[in-house]
């Protein structure tokens, strides 16, 4: 059995393929871990470039990997992942779209090692 390391994910994040594949990877992990999802949308590949949230989930939750209830997800594979996360959070706070912020958890996903507190 081969384990995937943080270094493997960091190297993969540097590839163009990671942008479209990260939502697919995350959605596959969610499907394997949360059979109780009542709402699920994680466009991948070319579809990952459409406007709107990168993912939406509603489930009973499975801590610490997915929150209880409604959640909206954003993905970033770039080296400036913290700036991307901050920008996405600010944008979605100001313009939440169909999400009700008081009832929804914001989740940012990156394959990079998060080295900022």
Backbone as a ProteinNet text record, in pm:
[ID]
protein_1_A
[PRIMARY]
XXXXXXXXXXXXXXXXXXXXXXXXXXXXXXXXXXXXXXXXXXXXXXXXXXXXXXXXXXXXXXXXXXXXXXXXXXXXXXXXXXXXXXXXXXXXXXXXXXXXXXXXXXXXXXXXXXXXX
[TERTIARY]
84.5	0	89.8	59.2	135.4	53.2	112.1	45.8	79	-14.7	7.5	51.4	161.4	217.1	180.6	206.6	186	273.5	393.5	482.1	423.4	360.9	295.7	183.6	102.6	-7.1	45.2	151.5	211.7	262.4	328.3	377.7	261.6	158.5	40.7	-28.8	-32	-97.1	-32.2	94.1	165.1	127.5	45.7	7	-125.9	-145	-270.6	-387.1	-359.1	-463	-526.2	-452.1	-503.2	-625.3	-629.4	-742.5	-876.7	-886.5	-1012.8	-1033.9	-924.8	-935.8	-960.1	-920.2	-939.1	-1086.1	-1179.8	-1320.6	-1365.9	-1316	-1350.7	-1296	-1172	-1110.8	-1189.9	-1220.2	-1293.3	-1433.2	-1501.1	-1636.8	-1635.4	-1533	-1521.2	-1499.3	-1417.1	-1393.4	-1520.7	-1595	-1720.5	-1820.1	-1835.9	-1929.8	-1894	-1765	-1721.2	-1741.1	-1744.7	-1751.7	-1889	-1972.2	-2101	-2215.9	-2256	-2367	-2499.7	-2501.7	-2624.6	-2639.2	-2567.1	-2577.7	-2715	-2780.7	-2912.3	-2903.9	-2795.9	-2770.9	-2622	-2588.5	-2449.3	-2423.6	-2328.5	-2292	-2146.3	-2061.8	-1920	-1876.6	-1899	-1858.1	-1706.2	-1663.2	-1520.5	-1481.9	-1352.3	-1303.8	-1333.1	-1375.2	-1408.5	-1521.8	-1612	-1726.1	-1684.1	-1562.9	-1517.2	-1493.1	-1494.1	-1468.7	-1595.8	-1712.8	-1836.3	-1850.3	-1918.5	-1934.7	-2015.5	-1996.2	-2068.1	-1974.9	-2031.3	-1952.4	-1891.4	-1773.7	-1708.3	-1775.1	-1847	-1918	-2025.8	-2126.6	-2235.1	-2267.9	-2287.7	-2316.6	-2415.1	-2504.9	-2589.4	-2589.6	-2547.7	-2539.8	-2550.4	-2556.4	-2558	-2420.4	-2322.7	-2187.7	-2106.6	-1977.6	-1885.6	-1755.3	-1757.5	-1641.8	-1517.4	-1401.7	-1372.3	-1367.5	-1419.2	-1401.4	-1510.3	-1629.1	-1737.6	-1830.1	-1876.9	-1962.7	-2105.3	-2170.5	-2311.3	-2395.1	-2496.3	-2588.9	-2540.4	-2573.7	-2540.5	-2398.3	-2328.3	-2194.7	-2171.5	-2089.9	-2046.3	-1895.3	-1842.2	-1699.8	-1632.9	-1510.7	-1426.1	-1292.9	-1232.6	-1107.2	-999.1	-875.1	-762.4	-637.6	-572.7	-451.2	-325.1	-340.4	-225.7	-137.8	-17.9	77.5	29.5	-51.7	-102.8	-240	-245.9	-372.4	-437.9	-357	-417.5	-488.5	-425.2	-487.8	-615.5	-611.9	-730.3	-842.2	-807.3	-908.4	-970.1	-886.4	-937.1	-1026.7	-984.2	-1064	-1198.6	-1194.6	-1319.3	-1412.9	-1358.9	-1441.4	-1504.1	-1423.3	-1476.3	-1585.3	-1557	-1653.4	-1784.1	-1775	-1895.2	-1968.3	-1896.6	-1961.8	-2044.9	-1988.2	-2058.8	-2169.8	-2146.8	-2242.8	-2265.3	-2345.5	-2360.8	-2446.4	-2510	-2593.8	-2710.7	-2737	-2850.3	-2822.8	-2698.9	-2664.6	-2706.7	-2758.4	-2791.7	-2675.9	-2592.9	-2471.8	-2493.6	-2601.1	-2625.7	-2653	-2687.8	-2721.3	-2620.8	-2511.8	-2420.6	-2275.9	-2199.9	-2057.4	-1977.5	-1877.5	-1787	-1665.5	-1629.6	-1514.6	-1420.7	-1292	-1191.6	-1099.5	-1073.2	-991.2	-870.8	-753.6	-632.5	-547.3	-478	-387.7	-252.9	-238.2	-114.5	-111	9.5	24.7	-5	-108.9	-149.7	-53	32.5	137.1	113.7	-8.8	-43.5	-145.2	-125.8	-225	-360.7
-116.5	0	123.8	219.8	343.9	455.2	523.8	635.9	764.1	852.8	982.9	1077.8	1147.7	1237.6	1383	1470.5	1614.2	1664	1610.2	1649.3	1607.3	1489.6	1444.9	1541.2	1581.6	1674	1810.7	1856.5	1985.2	1982.6	1874.7	1861.4	1856	1781.5	1769.7	1904.4	1985	2116.2	2207.3	2182.1	2263.9	2230.5	2128.9	2090.3	2155.7	2177.2	2233.9	2136.7	2008.4	1907.2	1913.8	1959.8	1964.3	2054.7	2163.7	2257.8	2190	2111.1	2045	1916	1855.2	1725.9	1737.4	1848.9	1862.4	1849.5	1915.6	1896.3	1750.4	1681.8	1539.8	1456.9	1482.8	1410.8	1433.7	1559.7	1592.1	1531.1	1542.9	1486.9	1335.3	1269.4	1123.7	1087.7	1165	1140.5	1164.4	1268.1	1296	1182.7	1141.3	1031.9	904.3	878.2	758	771.1	894.5	916.9	959	1012.8	1067.9	1010.6	891	833.3	903.7	993	1060.9	1200.3	1233.2	1364.8	1379.9	1492.3	1517.5	1615.3	1692	1781.3	1773.9	1760.8	1736.1	1790.8	1884.6	1937.1	1981.9	1911.7	1943.2	1926.7	2029.6	2018.3	2000.5	1913.6	1886.3	1900.8	1890.1	1902.1	2039.9	2047	2175.6	2246.3	2170.5	2228.9	2302.4	2276.4	2342.6	2491.2	2535.9	2676.4	2760.2	2699.3	2776.4	2866.2	2980.4	3072	3009.1	3060.6	3012.4	2937.5	2882.3	2804.6	2684.2	2643.5	2525.4	2397.1	2404.9	2287.8	2327.4	2243.1	2262.1	2125.2	2122.8	1996.7	2022.1	1929.1	1927.5	1783.4	1766.5	1631.3	1636.1	1518.3	1508.2	1537.8	1555	1587.8	1464.3	1478.3	1372.7	1439	1494.3	1566.2	1478.2	1532.4	1673.8	1709	1624.1	1642.6	1723.1	1721.1	1799.9	1844.7	1967.5	2020.9	1966	1978.4	1943.1	2043.7	1998.7	2087.9	2134.4	2257.8	2313.7	2368.6	2346	2402.8	2437.3	2541.2	2581.1	2571	2528.8	2497.2	2575.6	2618.3	2682.3	2607.3	2597.2	2524.9	2617.1	2591.5	2667.2	2581.3	2575.8	2494.9	2580.2	2710.9	2799.4	2814.4	2867	2887	2992	3085.4	3191.5	3151.2	3033.4	2975.3	3057.8	3117.9	3196.4	3319.3	3389.1	3505.3	3463.3	3350.1	3298	3266.9	3204.4	3171.5	3299.3	3398.2	3524.9	3596.1	3597.7	3661.6	3591.8	3458.9	3383	3406.4	3408.2	3428.2	3567.9	3669.3	3805.9	3817.8	3764.2	3770.7	3702	3583.2	3506.7	3565.2	3637	3704.2	3821.2	3896.8	4011.9	3970.2	3864	3817.5	3667.2	3628.1	3485.1	3408.3	3479	3408.9	3341.7	3216.3	3143	3090.2	3099.2	3048.7	3150.4	3101.6	3185.6	3174.8	3279.7	3270	3219.4	3259.1	3216.6	3066.6	3003.9	2860.9	2776.5	2839.8	2772	2787.6	2680.3	2682.8	2700.4	2789.4	2810.3	2720.7	2644.2	2554.2	2587.6	2607.3	2627.8	2506.6	2452.6	2332.2	2362.7	2321.3	2331.6	2206.5	2160.4	2046.4	2092.5	2222.1	2277.8	2258.4	2255.6	2250.3	2388.2	2398.7	2526.9	2562.2	2661.1	2693.4	2827	2877.8	3003	2973.2	3034.8	3012.4	3069.7
0	0	0	-85.8	-90.7	-26.9	66.8	131.2	56	45.8	-16.5	93.4	68.9	169.7	139.2	235.5	215.4	100.7	88.4	-22	-156.7	-161.8	-284.8	-323.9	-227.1	-254.5	-298.2	-234.9	-270.6	-415	-453.6	-591.2	-690.2	-655.1	-740.6	-756.4	-649.4	-654	-757.2	-790	-888.6	-1032.6	-1053.5	-1189	-1228.1	-1355.4	-1406.3	-1381.3	-1388.4	-1369.6	-1230.9	-1132.5	-995.3	-982	-1058.2	-1049	-1072.3	-1177.2	-1209.4	-1133.7	-1087.9	-1020.7	-870.6	-808.2	-663.5	-623.3	-693.3	-656.4	-670.1	-770.6	-788.2	-671.9	-633.6	-521.8	-393.5	-363.5	-241.1	-243.8	-357.8	-364.8	-349	-401.1	-384.3	-237.7	-169.8	-26.8	54.7	18.1	88.7	65.6	-59.3	-87.9	-12.2	1.8	73.3	223.8	273.5	417.6	467.9	380	422.5	341.7	371	296.4	323.8	423.8	463.6	403.7	297.9	235.1	169.5	197.4	138.3	21.5	13.9	-99.6	-129.3	-257.7	-293.6	-433.4	-445.4	-578.1	-574.3	-646.5	-656.7	-802.1	-885.5	-1026	-1036.7	-1125.7	-1143	-1289.5	-1316.9	-1454.1	-1509.3	-1635.5	-1697.6	-1623.8	-1566.1	-1494.7	-1367.5	-1319.9	-1197.2	-1218.9	-1343.9	-1375.4	-1385.7	-1365.9	-1375.5	-1253	-1267.7	-1154	-1040.8	-922.6	-805.2	-712.8	-609.8	-514	-583.5	-538.6	-596.3	-549.3	-438	-389	-289.8	-280.4	-183.1	-124.8	5.3	73.3	185.6	203.6	322	371.3	496.3	551.2	702.7	761.7	907.4	965.3	877.5	921.3	954.8	945.2	983.9	1025.7	1148.7	1200.7	1200.1	1176.7	1153.2	1004.8	918	774	705.7	754.7	696.8	808.9	799.1	905.4	901	1013.1	1026.5	948.5	878.4	810.3	674.6	641.1	509.6	509.3	399.1	383.2	237	216.6	83.5	81.3	-32	-41.3	-152.6	-127	-227.5	-228.8	-347.5	-364.6	-418.3	-380.3	-432.2	-434.6	-548.5	-561.1	-572.5	-585.3	-605.1	-482.5	-505.1	-395.8	-296.7	-342.7	-254.9	-201.2	-142.7	-96.9	12.7	101	209.1	152.4	59.1	-3.2	-76	-143.8	-214.7	-115.7	-4.5	96.7	153.5	184.7	238.2	136.1	9.5	-96.3	-113.4	-118.2	-134.3	-15.9	104.7	224.2	222.5	191.4	184.1	78.1	-40	-149.9	-111.7	-54.6	-20.5	99.9	185.6	297.8	246.8	150.7	95	-0.7	-76.8	-176.9	-160	-62.1	-34.1	-134.8	-227	-324.1	-254.5	-290.6	-235	-94.4	-47.8	86.3	192.8	303.1	417.7	516	527.8	609.5	752.1	816.5	954.6	965.5	852.8	852.9	775.8	727.9	636.2	679.9	671.9	703.8	575.1	579	466	486	381.6	387.6	271.6	302.2	198.1	197.2	76.5	61.9	-26.2	17.9	-61.8	-38.9	-141.4	-120.5	-62.9	-44	11	162.1	217.1	362.3	416.7	499.3	555.4	666.7	641.6	739.4	808.3	799.1	865.2	974.8	1091	1199.6	1166.4
[MASK]
+++++++++++++++++++++++++++++++++++++++++++++++++++++++++++++++++++++++++++++++++++++++++++++++++++++++++++++++++++++

